[in-house]
Amino acid sequence: MKRTSAGLMVLLFTVLSVAAQQSASAATLPPPTNEQGTEFLHTADEVSCEMSKLLSLPILFPLKKSLRSREEIRAYLVQK
């Protein structure tokens, strides 16, 4: 249980640090291209496989992945 919690904390920290870096430069970056989106989704699968190996836990089902614009995310958060 502790290994699972530690692994999830590492994953959360990684995601939050990447999000913070991207939000700092998001205003100057153009929207992602389809190629960048495909690469992002592939990277998410790689991270999932690596976490499975590190935690010695099987992947029970694939991640639900999608790309959203900043406006879509904001609208979702406001609704919730």
C-alpha angles and dihedrals in degrees: 000000000000091000091052092049092047092049093049091048090052091049092047092048091050093050093047094048091050090047091051092051092048094047090054091057099027094099092060099041124087118235114280118270123233089258091054090048092052090049091049092052091048090050090051089056091049092051090049091052092047092050089049090055094044093049095038089231124132122239103249096188136356120269118262103239133181139151118238132185121240089253093052092051092047092049091050093050093047090051092051 
